[in-house]
Amino acid sequence: MAKQRILSGIQPTGNLHLGNYLGAIRNWVDLQEEYDAFLFMADLHAITVPHDPTRLAEDTYKVAATYIACGIDPEKATIFVQSHLSAHSELAWLFNCITPLNWLERMIQFKEKAIKQGENVSIGLLDYPVLQAADILLYEPDLVPVGEDQKQHLELTRDIAARLNFQFGSEENPVLKVPEPMIRKEGARVMSLTDGSKKMSKSDPSDQSRIDLTDPPEVMVKKFKRAKTDPERGLWFDDPARPECHNLLTLYMLLSGQTKEAVAAECREMGWGQFKPLLAETAVEALSPIQARFNELMGDRAYLESILKTGDEKARALANQTLDRVKTALGYSKPL
Ligand code: TYM
């Protein structure tokens, strides 16, 4: 039987952080064994907020190198660049014409980002989830493994697919396959180091709020040392009054590869002064080999280019099939 398929992507904007790793990439590494994985760099999404054209291409390579450095195996997974395949933009346009405006106006991420940008907010930012729906539905994945913050976008993707199927397909012959989100419980929402009620985010103006995957060891140590905590003694999970404590314990659990029970028992009596250096050391240990591999890969552009060339080609074949099917369902003539 053919393997089931997963698809996911990350925007090449700024440095990737622990949230991206623990909420997304780490899970893909596990899933690539069992699933046919399609993983891409969402560089069309990266320009929905003001961007630096001198960095876009380089940042895209950096994300590809990060995937591989974290353990994505290019022999197993297909790694490609969104903007290299025109099918993404083209399907997004077709979806634009069947998606009600008010579905987009209620997207939480749009509202949050739009507030930050004031009057300069672009149509692209509003339309962002439609492009994401195209990214996903082109590849007919069974599952889309993401962090918690993408849940609403995946619901919209399912709604767009269902609407198009209803309007232009039939129950026996749907045009698009409706995928399921896959959001793991642990790590799906890594929180900011400066405020345990906010998620760790690339767009947070404070560097101190996140651990970047490329942070040198001394920077990680400093960031954990300064991370917000509380005056309680003893550390435990799941206390709504102690969001920072829950977050830092969860990071320790995931980075050390231990069970929740083991971490709860180990840290029950600890104070912050003992726990923070332990967490920092564990993070440095987990990320050092990733950083070494990342630097190696960034020094071998020819290798990265060959991976992306193969990935683009494989992705294009699949994407064009779906795009053709949608265009036919919508009634377009075929180019002669
Ligand atoms: P992006 O680039 O913001 O984030 C990439 C992935 O990292 C996860 N993530 C987190 N997980 C846990 N804790 C956090 N603090 C945290 N911050 C980010 C995200 O949930 C995501 O899985 N719109 C997407 C990119 C995209 C996409 C797609 C994803 C475009 N098309 C199609 C899946 C399928 C985004 O901006 O992710």
Residues whose N, C-alpha, C, O or C-beta is under 5 A from the ligand:
A	BS01	TYM	L7 S8 G9 I10 Q11 G19 N20 G23 A24 A42 Q132 D135 I136 P145 V146 G147 E148 D149 Q150 G187 A188 R189 V190 M191 K199 M200
